[in-house]
Amino acid sequence: MTTDPEPSAPPTADAGAPLGPDPDHDVTLDAAALRVLAHPVRLVMLNTLREHGPSTARRLAKELDLDSGAASYHLRRLAAGGLIEEDEERGTRRDRWWRARHQRSYHDPATVAPDERQGSRAYANAVVLAYGDQLRRLAADVPLFPDDWFEASIFSDYSLSLTPGELEEMKRELVGVIAKYRTCGASSEGAEPAEGAARVSVQLQMFPRL
């Protein structure tokens, strides 16, 4: 399973399948959407809209250090892929506002047809590049973490000898734990955040060392 680097969505309706998408909030990426998202800049733009709400090409260009023309192009591609839509209530003649259509993307490479595997791998490559950029930007913030958040954080790398089946089993167990915590605080739809809660990024990075 590959998901974009983005905020958590509410839990799936089927508690026995934590890896599955939530049909009310997630989008299962088809071949066309995979092609659109096979670009780390578009992933970051999409996730920015999901995290911070509607925005314009001008605002996103400034935030992501992009040319405004390039930002507009990437937004049009995201819209063509059905991932964002124009927020007409906010739009003006000068600026078009865009908003995300879903809270999270879902993609399971195991379900991809043989002739679509290249697109699946290109999307996964873009996700990895986006994660890397996110971690590089995070490096400047780590020394500024309050003590309680720094002590609760973890930056670790574990080298394990596993079969593909064992890796699949570990993946399901770990995502099952994450699904449990999606019901906490502000991650639960309509719930007020618990006192002292903040948005937390959880990343699972598991891969064979070939």
C-alpha positions as CSV (number, residue, x, y, z in Angstrom):
1,M,0.0,0.0,0.0
2,T,1.2,3.5,-0.8
3,T,-0.3,6.7,0.5
4,D,0.6,10.3,0.0
5,P,2.5,12.1,2.8
6,E,-0.5,13.8,4.3
7,P,-2.7,14.2,7.4
8,S,-4.6,11.2,8.7
9,A,-8.2,10.5,7.6
10,P,-10.9,8.9,9.8
11,P,-10.7,5.2,10.3
12,T,-12.1,2.7,7.7
13,A,-15.6,1.3,8.3
14,D,-14.1,-2.2,8.3
15,A,-12.0,-2.4,11.4
16,G,-10.7,-5.7,10.3
17,A,-9.1,-4.2,7.2
18,P,-7.0,-1.2,8.4
19,L,-5.1,-1.1,5.1
20,G,-8.3,-0.5,3.1
21,P,-9.6,2.9,2.0
22,D,-12.4,4.8,3.7
23,P,-15.0,5.3,0.9
24,D,-16.3,8.4,2.5
25,H,-13.0,10.2,2.7
26,D,-10.4,8.5,0.6
27,V,-9.8,8.3,-3.1
28,T,-8.5,5.0,-4.6
29,L,-6.1,6.1,-7.3
30,D,-6.8,4.8,-10.8
31,A,-4.3,4.8,-13.6
32,A,-5.0,8.4,-14.7
33,A,-4.6,9.7,-11.1
34,L,-1.4,7.7,-10.7
35,R,0.1,9.5,-13.8
36,V,-0.9,12.9,-12.4
37,L,0.6,12.2,-9.0
38,A,3.9,10.8,-10.4
39,H,5.4,14.2,-9.7
40,P,6.5,15.2,-6.2
41,V,5.5,18.8,-6.6
42,R,1.9,17.8,-7.3
43,L,1.9,15.5,-4.3
44,V,3.1,18.4,-2.1
45,M,0.5,20.8,-3.6
46,L,-2.3,18.3,-3.1
47,N,-1.2,17.6,0.5
48,T,-0.9,21.3,1.2
49,L,-4.5,21.8,0.1
50,R,-5.6,18.9,2.3
51,E,-3.7,20.1,5.3
52,H,-4.4,23.8,5.1
53,G,-7.5,24.2,3.1
54,P,-8.3,26.0,-0.2
55,S,-5.7,28.2,-1.8
56,T,-4.7,29.9,-5.1
57,A,-1.9,29.3,-7.5
58,R,-0.3,32.5,-6.4
59,R,-0.3,31.5,-2.7
60,L,0.9,28.0,-3.4
61,A,3.7,29.3,-5.6
62,K,4.9,31.6,-2.9
63,E,4.7,28.9,-0.2
64,L,6.4,26.2,-2.3
65,D,8.9,28.5,-4.0
66,L,7.5,27.9,-7.5
67,D,6.9,30.0,-10.5
68,S,3.2,31.0,-10.5
69,G,2.8,29.7,-14.1
70,A,4.2,26.3,-13.0
71,A,1.9,26.3,-10.0
72,S,-1.1,26.9,-12.2
73,Y,-0.1,24.1,-14.6
74,H,0.2,21.6,-11.8
75,L,-3.1,22.6,-10.3
76,R,-4.8,22.1,-13.7
77,R,-3.3,18.6,-13.9
78,L,-4.5,17.8,-10.4
79,A,-8.0,19.0,-11.4
80,A,-7.9,17.0,-14.6
81,G,-7.1,13.9,-12.5
82,G,-10.2,14.5,-10.3
83,L,-8.1,15.2,-7.2
84,I,-9.0,18.8,-6.6
85,E,-11.8,21.1,-7.7
86,E,-12.3,24.9,-8.1
87,D,-13.8,26.6,-5.0
88,E,-16.1,28.8,-6.8
89,E,-17.4,30.5,-3.6
90,R,-13.9,32.0,-3.0
91,G,-12.9,32.6,-6.6
92,T,-12.5,36.0,-8.2
93,R,-11.6,37.3,-11.6
94,R,-8.0,37.7,-10.5
95,D,-7.5,34.4,-8.6
96,R,-9.0,31.0,-8.8
97,W,-9.2,29.1,-5.6
98,W,-8.8,25.3,-5.4
99,R,-9.7,22.7,-2.8
100,A,-8.9,19.0,-2.3
101,R,-11.7,16.6,-3.0
102,H,-10.6,13.9,-0.6
103,Q,-8.7,13.6,2.7
104,R,-6.3,10.9,1.6
105,S,-5.1,8.9,-1.4
106,Y,-5.0,5.1,-1.4
107,H,-3.1,2.8,-3.7
108,D,-2.4,-0.9,-3.4
109,P,0.3,-2.1,-5.9
110,A,-0.9,-5.7,-5.5
111,T,-4.1,-4.8,-7.3
112,V,-2.5,-3.1,-10.3
113,A,-2.8,-4.8,-13.7
114,P,0.5,-5.8,-15.3
115,D,0.3,-3.1,-18.0
116,E,-0.2,-0.4,-15.3
117,R,2.7,-1.3,-13.0
118,Q,5.0,1.3,-14.5
119,G,2.6,4.0,-13.4
120,S,2.4,2.5,-9.9
121,R,6.2,2.5,-9.5
122,A,6.4,6.1,-10.8
123,Y,3.9,7.2,-8.2
124,A,5.7,5.4,-5.5
125,N,8.9,7.1,-6.6
126,A,7.2,10.5,-6.4
127,V,6.0,9.7,-2.9
128,V,9.5,8.8,-1.7
129,L,10.9,12.0,-3.1
130,A,8.1,14.0,-1.4
131,Y,8.9,12.2,1.9
132,G,12.6,13.0,1.5
133,D,11.8,16.7,0.9
134,Q,9.5,16.8,3.9
135,L,12.3,15.3,6.1
136,R,14.9,17.7,4.9
137,R,12.6,20.6,5.8
138,L,11.9,19.0,9.2
139,A,15.6,19.0,10.0
140,A,15.5,22.7,10.6
141,D,12.6,22.4,13.1
142,V,13.9,19.5,15.2
143,P,16.2,21.7,17.4
144,L,13.2,23.9,18.1
145,F,10.9,21.2,19.4
146,P,9.6,21.7,22.9
147,D,11.1,19.1,25.3
148,D,8.0,17.0,25.7
149,W,7.5,16.7,21.9
150,F,11.2,16.0,21.3
151,E,11.2,13.3,23.9
152,A,8.1,11.7,22.4
153,S,9.5,11.8,18.8
154,I,11.5,9.0,17.2
155,F,13.9,8.9,14.3
156,S,15.0,5.4,13.9
157,D,16.2,2.9,11.2
158,Y,15.9,-0.9,11.8
159,S,17.6,-3.4,9.6
160,L,15.7,-6.7,9.5
161,S,15.9,-9.9,7.5
162,L,12.3,-10.6,6.3
163,T,10.5,-12.4,3.5
164,P,7.9,-10.5,1.5
165,G,5.2,-12.3,3.4
166,E,6.7,-11.3,6.7
167,L,7.0,-7.7,5.6
168,E,3.4,-7.8,4.5
169,E,2.4,-9.1,8.0
170,M,4.4,-6.4,9.8
171,K,2.9,-3.7,7.5
172,R,-0.7,-4.8,8.4
173,E,0.1,-5.0,12.1
174,L,1.7,-1.5,12.2
175,V,-1.1,0.1,10.1
176,G,-3.6,-1.6,12.4
177,V,-2.0,0.3,15.4
178,I,-2.2,3.6,13.5
179,A,-5.9,3.0,12.6
180,K,-6.6,2.7,16.4
181,Y,-5.1,6.1,17.0
182,R,-7.0,7.8,14.2
183,T,-10.0,7.7,16.5
184,C,-8.2,10.0,19.0
185,G,-8.7,13.7,19.3
186,A,-9.0,15.8,16.2
187,S,-8.4,12.9,13.9
188,S,-12.0,11.7,14.6
189,E,-14.5,13.5,12.4
190,G,-16.3,16.3,14.3
191,A,-14.3,15.8,17.4
192,E,-12.6,18.5,19.3
193,P,-8.8,18.1,19.7
194,A,-7.7,16.9,23.1
195,E,-5.9,19.5,25.3
196,G,-2.2,19.6,24.3
197,A,-2.8,17.8,21.0
198,A,-1.0,18.8,17.9
199,R,-0.8,17.5,14.3
200,V,1.6,14.5,14.3
201,S,3.2,13.0,11.2
202,V,3.6,9.2,11.3
203,Q,5.7,7.6,8.6
204,L,6.4,3.9,8.0
205,Q,9.5,3.4,5.8
206,M,10.2,-0.3,5.1
207,F,12.1,-1.6,2.1
208,P,14.6,-4.3,1.2
209,R,18.2,-3.4,1.2
210,L,19.2,-4.8,-2.1
